[in-house]
């Protein structure tokens, strides 16, 4: 079989997905050959012949055979379910030490931001051998982040943050596509992911003007948008302290308990009247239409860093 028909294998997942793909293809070919061969043999052996009455062919009825092939097919169905879901689920949760990239999709470009704050448009440079989580947001419509060489594809839906991760293995330049029809120039919404050795990547980063990290943008907005007026430690307003918040369970006024994850914090900014934290008044203003989409992500990124350190600013 011609492997050149597939794109480069440039990530750990590419290898896993291709193995899965070829296993499925191989298994399907076996079944096709088996069924085809049986049809061929039976059609010769049991064909209508002159002098042989049609009903004279014995019918095989065997419980053993029935049980065998029911069990065998059930086994393969369960096996492939397990195999496919294992490979697929591995793409969902990134290792905890993954580098965090933020990608903003908009008609019709990809805006990427490195963990160091370096920004690019329709381009993304990553090192080999390091897991990379990509946080995906859309400023307008549904896009889809697709890097064939990594065998990853994730829809980018406005109003939520999706993540996908990969670990690049082979230096080179690989195409990035939008695979969700998103308007007139959808077809040109492409980019390039450049994979470099860690040393080359470090050297490349040096050549780039230092940018503001997403969390740093968030820290700035935290003051500029007025969040710190109530959420700072010294504030007179009775508002939740955000340090150490991220990832914790949070009791709500209605008795529910929710985890303070990305989606929760995002909603707390844009729909503050929905989930009121237990012990607080519903006084948080609604920031829908005041903050732009990228700004909400920056604030969430900043609040996440407060969670990791477990300390204030
Ligand atoms: Cu698009």
py3Dmol code that shows the C-alpha trace and the ligand (Angstrom):
import py3Dmol

protein = """\
ATOM      1  CA  UNK A   1       0.000   0.000   0.000  1.00  0.00           C
ATOM      2  CA  UNK A   2       1.271   3.454  -0.833  1.00  0.00           C
ATOM      3  CA  UNK A   3       2.035   5.366   2.332  1.00  0.00           C
ATOM      4  CA  UNK A   4       3.109   8.415   0.353  1.00  0.00           C
ATOM      5  CA  UNK A   5      -0.590   9.065  -0.219  1.00  0.00           C
ATOM      6  CA  UNK A   6      -0.812  10.287   3.390  1.00  0.00           C
ATOM      7  CA  UNK A   7       0.665  13.570   4.651  1.00  0.00           C
ATOM      8  CA  UNK A   8       3.949  13.542   6.589  1.00  0.00           C
ATOM      9  CA  UNK A   9       3.887  12.003  10.038  1.00  0.00           C
ATOM     10  CA  UNK A  10       5.148  14.843  12.177  1.00  0.00           C
ATOM     11  CA  UNK A  11       3.667  14.183  15.614  1.00  0.00           C
ATOM     12  CA  UNK A  12       3.343  11.353  18.081  1.00  0.00           C
ATOM     13  CA  UNK A  13      -0.376  11.228  17.374  1.00  0.00           C
ATOM     14  CA  UNK A  14       0.227  10.945  13.633  1.00  0.00           C
ATOM     15  CA  UNK A  15       1.946   7.613  14.213  1.00  0.00           C
ATOM     16  CA  UNK A  16      -0.845   6.358  16.463  1.00  0.00           C
ATOM     17  CA  UNK A  17      -3.614   7.460  14.091  1.00  0.00           C
ATOM     18  CA  UNK A  18      -1.908   5.983  11.053  1.00  0.00           C
ATOM     19  CA  UNK A  19      -1.461   2.666  12.843  1.00  0.00           C
ATOM     20  CA  UNK A  20      -5.151   2.719  13.679  1.00  0.00           C
ATOM     21  CA  UNK A  21      -6.024   3.632  10.103  1.00  0.00           C
ATOM     22  CA  UNK A  22      -3.930   0.879   8.535  1.00  0.00           C
ATOM     23  CA  UNK A  23      -5.156  -1.675  11.061  1.00  0.00           C
ATOM     24  CA  UNK A  24      -8.740  -0.844  10.083  1.00  0.00           C
ATOM     25  CA  UNK A  25      -7.913  -0.932   6.381  1.00  0.00           C
ATOM     26  CA  UNK A  26      -6.042  -4.232   6.758  1.00  0.00           C
ATOM     27  CA  UNK A  27      -8.890  -5.784   8.722  1.00  0.00           C
ATOM     28  CA  UNK A  28     -11.459  -4.574   6.181  1.00  0.00           C
ATOM     29  CA  UNK A  29      -9.418  -5.986   3.310  1.00  0.00           C
ATOM     30  CA  UNK A  30      -9.226  -9.366   5.093  1.00  0.00           C
ATOM     31  CA  UNK A  31     -12.998  -9.417   5.528  1.00  0.00           C
ATOM     32  CA  UNK A  32     -13.572  -8.423   1.896  1.00  0.00           C
ATOM     33  CA  UNK A  33     -11.205 -11.161   0.710  1.00  0.00           C
ATOM     34  CA  UNK A  34     -12.795 -13.747   2.990  1.00  0.00           C
ATOM     35  CA  UNK A  35     -16.349 -12.905   1.917  1.00  0.00           C
ATOM     36  CA  UNK A  36     -15.322 -12.613  -1.742  1.00  0.00           C
ATOM     37  CA  UNK A  37     -13.545 -15.970  -1.661  1.00  0.00           C
ATOM     38  CA  UNK A  38     -16.524 -17.664  -0.009  1.00  0.00           C
ATOM     39  CA  UNK A  39     -18.910 -16.207  -2.594  1.00  0.00           C
ATOM     40  CA  UNK A  40     -16.636 -17.435  -5.361  1.00  0.00           C
ATOM     41  CA  UNK A  41     -16.175 -20.944  -3.964  1.00  0.00           C
ATOM     42  CA  UNK A  42     -19.828 -21.380  -3.014  1.00  0.00           C
ATOM     43  CA  UNK A  43     -21.077 -20.096  -6.329  1.00  0.00           C
ATOM     44  CA  UNK A  44     -19.015 -22.742  -8.110  1.00  0.00           C
ATOM     45  CA  UNK A  45     -19.693 -25.527  -5.675  1.00  0.00           C
ATOM     46  CA  UNK A  46     -23.395 -24.964  -5.202  1.00  0.00           C
ATOM     47  CA  UNK A  47     -24.313 -23.600  -8.603  1.00  0.00           C
ATOM     48  CA  UNK A  48     -27.495 -24.866 -10.267  1.00  0.00           C
ATOM     49  CA  UNK A  49     -26.660 -27.839 -12.341  1.00  0.00           C
ATOM     50  CA  UNK A  50     -28.748 -29.869 -14.712  1.00  0.00           C
ATOM     51  CA  UNK A  51     -30.094 -32.929 -13.050  1.00  0.00           C
ATOM     52  CA  UNK A  52     -29.756 -31.573  -9.509  1.00  0.00           C
ATOM     53  CA  UNK A  53     -33.034 -30.533  -7.922  1.00  0.00           C
ATOM     54  CA  UNK A  54     -32.793 -27.068  -6.352  1.00  0.00           C
ATOM     55  CA  UNK A  55     -33.873 -28.149  -2.937  1.00  0.00           C
ATOM     56  CA  UNK A  56     -31.404 -30.958  -2.608  1.00  0.00           C
ATOM     57  CA  UNK A  57     -28.653 -28.787  -1.093  1.00  0.00           C
ATOM     58  CA  UNK A  58     -28.287 -29.516   2.588  1.00  0.00           C
ATOM     59  CA  UNK A  59     -28.697 -26.532   4.914  1.00  0.00           C
ATOM     60  CA  UNK A  60     -26.108 -26.325   7.639  1.00  0.00           C
ATOM     61  CA  UNK A  61     -27.605 -25.538  10.988  1.00  0.00           C
ATOM     62  CA  UNK A  62     -25.059 -25.440  13.735  1.00  0.00           C
ATOM     63  CA  UNK A  63     -25.361 -23.689  17.049  1.00  0.00           C
ATOM     64  CA  UNK A  64     -21.599 -23.843  17.448  1.00  0.00           C
ATOM     65  CA  UNK A  65     -20.995 -21.970  14.220  1.00  0.00           C
ATOM     66  CA  UNK A  66     -23.647 -19.393  15.138  1.00  0.00           C
ATOM     67  CA  UNK A  67     -22.142 -18.818  18.575  1.00  0.00           C
ATOM     68  CA  UNK A  68     -18.632 -18.653  17.135  1.00  0.00           C
ATOM     69  CA  UNK A  69     -19.276 -15.966  14.598  1.00  0.00           C
ATOM     70  CA  UNK A  70     -21.541 -13.931  16.816  1.00  0.00           C
ATOM     71  CA  UNK A  71     -18.847 -13.972  19.503  1.00  0.00           C
ATOM     72  CA  UNK A  72     -16.060 -13.273  17.005  1.00  0.00           C
ATOM     73  CA  UNK A  73     -17.785 -10.279  15.438  1.00  0.00           C
ATOM     74  CA  UNK A  74     -18.813  -8.945  18.859  1.00  0.00           C
ATOM     75  CA  UNK A  75     -15.201  -9.260  19.975  1.00  0.00           C
ATOM     76  CA  UNK A  76     -13.930  -7.302  16.985  1.00  0.00           C
ATOM     77  CA  UNK A  77     -16.596  -4.618  17.428  1.00  0.00           C
ATOM     78  CA  UNK A  78     -15.588  -4.121  21.067  1.00  0.00           C
ATOM     79  CA  UNK A  79     -11.894  -4.313  20.238  1.00  0.00           C
ATOM     80  CA  UNK A  80     -12.132  -1.599  17.583  1.00  0.00           C
ATOM     81  CA  UNK A  81     -14.286   0.556  19.833  1.00  0.00           C
ATOM     82  CA  UNK A  82     -11.638   0.306  22.559  1.00  0.00           C
ATOM     83  CA  UNK A  83      -8.739   0.844  20.162  1.00  0.00           C
ATOM     84  CA  UNK A  84     -10.297   3.873  18.393  1.00  0.00           C
ATOM     85  CA  UNK A  85     -11.477   5.561  21.558  1.00  0.00           C
ATOM     86  CA  UNK A  86      -8.101   5.089  23.265  1.00  0.00           C
ATOM     87  CA  UNK A  87      -6.249   6.725  20.381  1.00  0.00           C
ATOM     88  CA  UNK A  88      -8.843   9.499  20.117  1.00  0.00           C
ATOM     89  CA  UNK A  89      -9.078  10.205  23.844  1.00  0.00           C
ATOM     90  CA  UNK A  90      -5.293  10.528  23.989  1.00  0.00           C
ATOM     91  CA  UNK A  91      -5.671  13.693  21.936  1.00  0.00           C
ATOM     92  CA  UNK A  92      -8.065  15.250  24.451  1.00  0.00           C
ATOM     93  CA  UNK A  93      -6.047  15.649  27.618  1.00  0.00           C
ATOM     94  CA  UNK A  94      -2.614  17.183  27.250  1.00  0.00           C
ATOM     95  CA  UNK A  95       0.251  16.254  29.580  1.00  0.00           C
ATOM     96  CA  UNK A  96       0.438  18.777  32.428  1.00  0.00           C
ATOM     97  CA  UNK A  97       3.829  20.163  31.360  1.00  0.00           C
ATOM     98  CA  UNK A  98       2.604  21.126  27.884  1.00  0.00           C
ATOM     99  CA  UNK A  99       3.537  24.505  26.416  1.00  0.00           C
ATOM    100  CA  UNK A 100       0.479  26.692  26.009  1.00  0.00           C
ATOM    101  CA  UNK A 101      -0.243  28.384  22.714  1.00  0.00           C
ATOM    102  CA  UNK A 102      -3.296  30.540  22.154  1.00  0.00           C
ATOM    103  CA  UNK A 103      -4.845  30.670  18.737  1.00  0.00           C
ATOM    104  CA  UNK A 104      -7.508  33.158  17.794  1.00  0.00           C
ATOM    105  CA  UNK A 105      -9.425  32.366  14.616  1.00  0.00           C
ATOM    106  CA  UNK A 106     -11.209  35.088  12.703  1.00  0.00           C
ATOM    107  CA  UNK A 107     -12.417  35.587   9.159  1.00  0.00           C
ATOM    108  CA  UNK A 108      -9.979  34.751   7.598  1.00  0.00           C
ATOM    109  CA  UNK A 109      -6.780  34.291   9.535  1.00  0.00           C
ATOM    110  CA  UNK A 110      -5.124  32.520  12.424  1.00  0.00           C
ATOM    111  CA  UNK A 111      -3.580  34.688  15.118  1.00  0.00           C
ATOM    112  CA  UNK A 112      -1.205  32.709  17.287  1.00  0.00           C
ATOM    113  CA  UNK A 113       0.463  33.609  20.526  1.00  0.00           C
ATOM    114  CA  UNK A 114       3.420  31.706  21.999  1.00  0.00           C
ATOM    115  CA  UNK A 115       3.812  30.951  25.702  1.00  0.00           C
ATOM    116  CA  UNK A 116       6.472  33.685  25.678  1.00  0.00           C
ATOM    117  CA  UNK A 117       4.031  36.209  24.222  1.00  0.00           C
ATOM    118  CA  UNK A 118       5.509  36.209  20.715  1.00  0.00           C
ATOM    119  CA  UNK A 119       2.740  36.640  18.168  1.00  0.00           C
ATOM    120  CA  UNK A 120       2.357  35.455  14.624  1.00  0.00           C
ATOM    121  CA  UNK A 121      -0.280  35.521  11.928  1.00  0.00           C
ATOM    122  CA  UNK A 122      -1.025  32.406   9.884  1.00  0.00           C
ATOM    123  CA  UNK A 123       2.134  30.897  11.290  1.00  0.00           C
ATOM    124  CA  UNK A 124       3.142  28.961  14.337  1.00  0.00           C
ATOM    125  CA  UNK A 125       6.626  27.858  15.353  1.00  0.00           C
ATOM    126  CA  UNK A 126       6.953  24.941  17.743  1.00  0.00           C
ATOM    127  CA  UNK A 127       9.846  22.842  19.048  1.00  0.00           C
ATOM    128  CA  UNK A 128      10.101  19.075  18.652  1.00  0.00           C
ATOM    129  CA  UNK A 129       9.759  16.801  21.648  1.00  0.00           C
ATOM    130  CA  UNK A 130       7.575  19.095  23.734  1.00  0.00           C
ATOM    131  CA  UNK A 131       3.838  18.618  24.144  1.00  0.00           C
ATOM    132  CA  UNK A 132       1.972  21.710  22.979  1.00  0.00           C
ATOM    133  CA  UNK A 133      -1.574  22.567  24.015  1.00  0.00           C
ATOM    134  CA  UNK A 134      -3.406  24.894  21.690  1.00  0.00           C
ATOM    135  CA  UNK A 135      -6.215  26.946  23.211  1.00  0.00           C
ATOM    136  CA  UNK A 136      -8.608  27.846  20.426  1.00  0.00           C
ATOM    137  CA  UNK A 137     -11.046  30.727  20.275  1.00  0.00           C
ATOM    138  CA  UNK A 138     -13.047  32.281  17.504  1.00  0.00           C
ATOM    139  CA  UNK A 139     -13.872  35.949  17.147  1.00  0.00           C
ATOM    140  CA  UNK A 140     -16.725  35.413  14.724  1.00  0.00           C
ATOM    141  CA  UNK A 141     -17.971  32.137  13.241  1.00  0.00           C
ATOM    142  CA  UNK A 142     -17.101  28.459  13.540  1.00  0.00           C
ATOM    143  CA  UNK A 143     -13.681  27.610  12.149  1.00  0.00           C
ATOM    144  CA  UNK A 144     -11.723  24.390  12.428  1.00  0.00           C
ATOM    145  CA  UNK A 145      -8.038  24.014  13.210  1.00  0.00           C
ATOM    146  CA  UNK A 146      -6.534  21.265  11.086  1.00  0.00           C
ATOM    147  CA  UNK A 147      -2.891  20.245  10.793  1.00  0.00           C
ATOM    148  CA  UNK A 148      -2.859  17.095   8.647  1.00  0.00           C
ATOM    149  CA  UNK A 149       0.778  16.269   9.421  1.00  0.00           C
ATOM    150  CA  UNK A 150      -0.103  16.106  13.127  1.00  0.00           C
ATOM    151  CA  UNK A 151      -3.426  14.321  12.478  1.00  0.00           C
ATOM    152  CA  UNK A 152      -5.257  16.825  14.659  1.00  0.00           C
ATOM    153  CA  UNK A 153      -8.432  18.719  13.890  1.00  0.00           C
ATOM    154  CA  UNK A 154     -10.557  20.712  16.278  1.00  0.00           C
ATOM    155  CA  UNK A 155     -13.549  22.944  15.756  1.00  0.00           C
ATOM    156  CA  UNK A 156     -13.141  26.513  16.945  1.00  0.00           C
ATOM    157  CA  UNK A 157     -16.506  27.667  18.200  1.00  0.00           C
ATOM    158  CA  UNK A 158     -17.304  31.263  19.141  1.00  0.00           C
ATOM    159  CA  UNK A 159     -18.130  31.666  22.823  1.00  0.00           C
ATOM    160  CA  UNK A 160     -16.058  28.762  24.074  1.00  0.00           C
ATOM    161  CA  UNK A 161     -12.446  27.717  24.409  1.00  0.00           C
ATOM    162  CA  UNK A 162     -11.500  24.418  22.838  1.00  0.00           C
ATOM    163  CA  UNK A 163      -8.156  22.775  23.271  1.00  0.00           C
ATOM    164  CA  UNK A 164      -6.156  20.310  21.268  1.00  0.00           C
ATOM    165  CA  UNK A 165      -2.620  19.118  21.816  1.00  0.00           C
ATOM    166  CA  UNK A 166       0.219  17.501  19.932  1.00  0.00           C
ATOM    167  CA  UNK A 167       3.875  16.684  20.267  1.00  0.00           C
ATOM    168  CA  UNK A 168       5.814  17.429  17.109  1.00  0.00           C
ATOM    169  CA  UNK A 169       8.485  14.912  16.177  1.00  0.00           C
ATOM    170  CA  UNK A 170       9.934  15.964  12.845  1.00  0.00           C
ATOM    171  CA  UNK A 171      11.362  19.380  11.914  1.00  0.00           C
ATOM    172  CA  UNK A 172       9.773  20.879   8.825  1.00  0.00           C
ATOM    173  CA  UNK A 173       7.007  23.145   7.642  1.00  0.00           C
ATOM    174  CA  UNK A 174       3.494  21.778   7.570  1.00  0.00           C
ATOM    175  CA  UNK A 175       0.258  23.294   6.290  1.00  0.00           C
ATOM    176  CA  UNK A 176      -2.492  24.472   8.607  1.00  0.00           C
ATOM    177  CA  UNK A 177      -6.024  24.618   7.236  1.00  0.00           C
ATOM    178  CA  UNK A 178      -9.417  25.859   8.279  1.00  0.00           C
ATOM    179  CA  UNK A 179     -11.758  22.944   7.652  1.00  0.00           C
ATOM    180  CA  UNK A 180     -15.078  24.524   8.514  1.00  0.00           C
ATOM    181  CA  UNK A 181     -16.607  26.609   5.752  1.00  0.00           C
ATOM    182  CA  UNK A 182     -16.468  30.080   7.269  1.00  0.00           C
ATOM    183  CA  UNK A 183     -17.310  32.528   4.489  1.00  0.00           C
ATOM    184  CA  UNK A 184     -15.984  34.001   1.253  1.00  0.00           C
ATOM    185  CA  UNK A 185     -12.264  33.563   1.886  1.00  0.00           C
ATOM    186  CA  UNK A 186     -12.459  30.307   3.800  1.00  0.00           C
ATOM    187  CA  UNK A 187     -10.244  28.654   1.191  1.00  0.00           C
ATOM    188  CA  UNK A 188      -7.369  31.032   1.864  1.00  0.00           C
ATOM    189  CA  UNK A 189      -7.607  30.706   5.636  1.00  0.00           C
ATOM    190  CA  UNK A 190      -4.424  28.694   5.758  1.00  0.00           C
ATOM    191  CA  UNK A 191      -1.137  28.914   7.559  1.00  0.00           C
ATOM    192  CA  UNK A 192       2.065  27.079   8.279  1.00  0.00           C
ATOM    193  CA  UNK A 193       3.272  25.268  11.338  1.00  0.00           C
ATOM    194  CA  UNK A 194       7.045  25.237  11.492  1.00  0.00           C
ATOM    195  CA  UNK A 195       8.569  22.528  13.631  1.00  0.00           C
ATOM    196  CA  UNK A 196      12.112  23.170  14.807  1.00  0.00           C
ATOM    197  CA  UNK A 197      14.618  21.402  17.004  1.00  0.00           C
ATOM    198  CA  UNK A 198      14.584  22.853  20.537  1.00  0.00           C
ATOM    199  CA  UNK A 199      17.886  24.671  19.871  1.00  0.00           C
ATOM    200  CA  UNK A 200      16.636  26.197  16.609  1.00  0.00           C
ATOM    201  CA  UNK A 201      13.389  27.160  18.290  1.00  0.00           C
ATOM    202  CA  UNK A 202      15.219  28.931  21.115  1.00  0.00           C
ATOM    203  CA  UNK A 203      17.371  30.749  18.539  1.00  0.00           C
ATOM    204  CA  UNK A 204      14.280  31.712  16.539  1.00  0.00           C
ATOM    205  CA  UNK A 205      12.552  33.076  19.642  1.00  0.00           C
ATOM    206  CA  UNK A 206      15.593  35.284  20.288  1.00  0.00           C
ATOM    207  CA  UNK A 207      15.094  36.957  16.928  1.00  0.00           C
ATOM    208  CA  UNK A 208      11.520  37.918  17.762  1.00  0.00           C
ATOM    209  CA  UNK A 209      10.551  41.030  19.607  1.00  0.00           C
ATOM    210  CA  UNK A 210       9.364  40.026  23.018  1.00  0.00           C
ATOM    211  CA  UNK A 211       5.597  40.138  23.175  1.00  0.00           C
ATOM    212  CA  UNK A 212       3.226  40.372  26.048  1.00  0.00           C
ATOM    213  CA  UNK A 213       2.066  36.974  27.246  1.00  0.00           C
ATOM    214  CA  UNK A 214      -1.659  36.400  27.243  1.00  0.00           C
ATOM    215  CA  UNK A 215      -1.679  36.338  31.027  1.00  0.00           C
ATOM    216  CA  UNK A 216       0.224  39.638  31.096  1.00  0.00           C
ATOM    217  CA  UNK A 217      -2.370  41.187  28.796  1.00  0.00           C
ATOM    218  CA  UNK A 218      -4.977  39.834  31.179  1.00  0.00           C
ATOM    219  CA  UNK A 219      -3.209  41.318  34.192  1.00  0.00           C
ATOM    220  CA  UNK A 220      -3.227  44.719  32.456  1.00  0.00           C
ATOM    221  CA  UNK A 221      -6.911  44.399  31.539  1.00  0.00           C
ATOM    222  CA  UNK A 222      -7.701  43.322  35.075  1.00  0.00           C
ATOM    223  CA  UNK A 223      -6.864  46.854  36.164  1.00  0.00           C
ATOM    224  CA  UNK A 224      -7.969  48.691  33.019  1.00  0.00           C
ATOM    225  CA  UNK A 225     -11.399  47.087  32.813  1.00  0.00           C
ATOM    226  CA  UNK A 226     -11.952  47.737  36.482  1.00  0.00           C
ATOM    227  CA  UNK A 227     -11.900  44.143  37.772  1.00  0.00           C
ATOM    228  CA  UNK A 228      -9.289  45.016  40.373  1.00  0.00           C
ATOM    229  CA  UNK A 229     -11.624  47.679  41.811  1.00  0.00           C
ATOM    230  CA  UNK A 230     -13.635  44.911  43.484  1.00  0.00           C
ATOM    231  CA  UNK A 231     -11.471  41.784  43.270  1.00  0.00           C
ATOM    232  CA  UNK A 232      -8.239  43.237  44.640  1.00  0.00           C
ATOM    233  CA  UNK A 233      -7.423  42.233  48.194  1.00  0.00           C
ATOM    234  CA  UNK A 234      -7.629  45.752  49.547  1.00  0.00           C
ATOM    235  CA  UNK A 235     -11.008  46.437  47.947  1.00  0.00           C
ATOM    236  CA  UNK A 236     -13.909  47.669  50.082  1.00  0.00           C
ATOM    237  CA  UNK A 237     -16.349  45.746  47.887  1.00  0.00           C
ATOM    238  CA  UNK A 238     -17.301  42.267  49.012  1.00  0.00           C
ATOM    239  CA  UNK A 239     -16.225  40.343  45.871  1.00  0.00           C
ATOM    240  CA  UNK A 240     -14.612  36.906  45.595  1.00  0.00           C
ATOM    241  CA  UNK A 241     -10.847  36.737  45.962  1.00  0.00           C
ATOM    242  CA  UNK A 242      -9.577  35.197  42.730  1.00  0.00           C
ATOM    243  CA  UNK A 243      -6.215  33.905  43.904  1.00  0.00           C
ATOM    244  CA  UNK A 244      -6.142  30.146  44.024  1.00  0.00           C
ATOM    245  CA  UNK A 245      -9.577  30.047  42.424  1.00  0.00           C
ATOM    246  CA  UNK A 246      -8.746  28.246  39.214  1.00  0.00           C
ATOM    247  CA  UNK A 247      -9.444  24.533  39.224  1.00  0.00           C
ATOM    248  CA  UNK A 248     -11.137  24.581  42.638  1.00  0.00           C
ATOM    249  CA  UNK A 249     -14.661  23.492  43.446  1.00  0.00           C
ATOM    250  CA  UNK A 250     -16.855  26.462  44.002  1.00  0.00           C
ATOM    251  CA  UNK A 251     -20.113  26.470  45.979  1.00  0.00           C
ATOM    252  CA  UNK A 252     -22.849  28.547  44.387  1.00  0.00           C
ATOM    253  CA  UNK A 253     -25.638  30.464  46.047  1.00  0.00           C
ATOM    254  CA  UNK A 254     -28.176  27.978  44.679  1.00  0.00           C
ATOM    255  CA  UNK A 255     -26.404  25.084  46.419  1.00  0.00           C
ATOM    256  CA  UNK A 256     -24.686  23.669  43.338  1.00  0.00           C
ATOM    257  CA  UNK A 257     -20.968  23.094  43.261  1.00  0.00           C
ATOM    258  CA  UNK A 258     -19.052  23.843  40.081  1.00  0.00           C
ATOM    259  CA  UNK A 259     -15.407  23.620  39.127  1.00  0.00           C
ATOM    260  CA  UNK A 260     -13.806  26.965  38.370  1.00  0.00           C
ATOM    261  CA  UNK A 261     -12.476  26.061  34.940  1.00  0.00           C
ATOM    262  CA  UNK A 262     -11.957  28.119  31.808  1.00  0.00           C
ATOM    263  CA  UNK A 263     -15.616  27.961  30.817  1.00  0.00           C
ATOM    264  CA  UNK A 264     -16.808  28.894  34.315  1.00  0.00           C
ATOM    265  CA  UNK A 265     -14.582  31.953  34.525  1.00  0.00           C
ATOM    266  CA  UNK A 266     -15.504  33.026  31.035  1.00  0.00           C
ATOM    267  CA  UNK A 267     -19.196  32.756  31.919  1.00  0.00           C
ATOM    268  CA  UNK A 268     -18.625  34.553  35.207  1.00  0.00           C
ATOM    269  CA  UNK A 269     -17.381  37.552  33.213  1.00  0.00           C
ATOM    270  CA  UNK A 270     -19.959  37.468  30.443  1.00  0.00           C
ATOM    271  CA  UNK A 271     -22.991  36.069  32.329  1.00  0.00           C
ATOM    272  CA  UNK A 272     -22.302  37.060  35.938  1.00  0.00           C
ATOM    273  CA  UNK A 273     -25.954  36.890  36.940  1.00  0.00           C
ATOM    274  CA  UNK A 274     -26.170  33.181  36.199  1.00  0.00           C
ATOM    275  CA  UNK A 275     -23.878  31.481  38.735  1.00  0.00           C
ATOM    276  CA  UNK A 276     -23.617  33.530  41.909  1.00  0.00           C
ATOM    277  CA  UNK A 277     -20.859  32.395  44.253  1.00  0.00           C
ATOM    278  CA  UNK A 278     -22.190  31.380  47.660  1.00  0.00           C
ATOM    279  CA  UNK A 279     -21.938  34.178  50.191  1.00  0.00           C
ATOM    280  CA  UNK A 280     -21.815  37.011  47.654  1.00  0.00           C
ATOM    281  CA  UNK A 281     -24.330  39.526  46.352  1.00  0.00           C
ATOM    282  CA  UNK A 282     -25.123  39.500  42.616  1.00  0.00           C
ATOM    283  CA  UNK A 283     -23.390  42.833  42.022  1.00  0.00           C
ATOM    284  CA  UNK A 284     -20.875  41.874  39.363  1.00  0.00           C
ATOM    285  CA  UNK A 285     -21.522  43.898  36.196  1.00  0.00           C
ATOM    286  CA  UNK A 286     -22.030  42.101  32.922  1.00  0.00           C
ATOM    287  CA  UNK A 287     -19.072  42.545  30.558  1.00  0.00           C
ATOM    288  CA  UNK A 288     -20.760  41.290  27.396  1.00  0.00           C
ATOM    289  CA  UNK A 289     -20.144  43.864  24.691  1.00  0.00           C
ATOM    290  CA  UNK A 290     -17.624  45.715  26.846  1.00  0.00           C
ATOM    291  CA  UNK A 291     -14.767  43.265  26.538  1.00  0.00           C
ATOM    292  CA  UNK A 292     -13.769  41.898  23.180  1.00  0.00           C
ATOM    293  CA  UNK A 293     -13.488  38.178  22.775  1.00  0.00           C
ATOM    294  CA  UNK A 294      -9.703  38.079  22.882  1.00  0.00           C
ATOM    295  CA  UNK A 295      -9.769  40.179  26.023  1.00  0.00           C
ATOM    296  CA  UNK A 296     -11.951  37.681  27.839  1.00  0.00           C
ATOM    297  CA  UNK A 297      -9.417  34.951  27.000  1.00  0.00           C
ATOM    298  CA  UNK A 298      -6.616  37.144  28.322  1.00  0.00           C
ATOM    299  CA  UNK A 299      -8.446  37.690  31.620  1.00  0.00           C
ATOM    300  CA  UNK A 300      -9.161  33.971  31.931  1.00  0.00           C
ATOM    301  CA  UNK A 301      -5.468  33.240  31.262  1.00  0.00           C
ATOM    302  CA  UNK A 302      -4.507  35.724  33.956  1.00  0.00           C
ATOM    303  CA  UNK A 303      -6.938  34.258  36.487  1.00  0.00           C
ATOM    304  CA  UNK A 304      -5.574  30.813  35.692  1.00  0.00           C
ATOM    305  CA  UNK A 305      -2.086  31.957  36.654  1.00  0.00           C
ATOM    306  CA  UNK A 306      -3.492  33.185  39.978  1.00  0.00           C
ATOM    307  CA  UNK A 307      -4.819  29.678  40.470  1.00  0.00           C
ATOM    308  CA  UNK A 308      -1.503  27.998  39.750  1.00  0.00           C
ATOM    309  CA  UNK A 309       0.481  30.132  42.124  1.00  0.00           C
ATOM    310  CA  UNK A 310      -2.210  30.076  44.730  1.00  0.00           C
ATOM    311  CA  UNK A 311      -1.163  33.622  45.547  1.00  0.00           C
ATOM    312  CA  UNK A 312      -2.373  37.056  44.648  1.00  0.00           C
ATOM    313  CA  UNK A 313      -0.608  39.326  42.183  1.00  0.00           C
TER     314      UNK A 313
END
"""
ligand_1 = """\
1
CU
Cu -12.246 29.515 8.939
"""
view = py3Dmol.view(width=600, height=400)
view.addModel(protein, "pdb")
view.setStyle({"model": 0}, {"cartoon": {"style": "trace"}})
view.addModel(ligand_1, "xyz")
view.setStyle({"model": 1}, {"stick": {}})
view.zoomTo()
view.show()
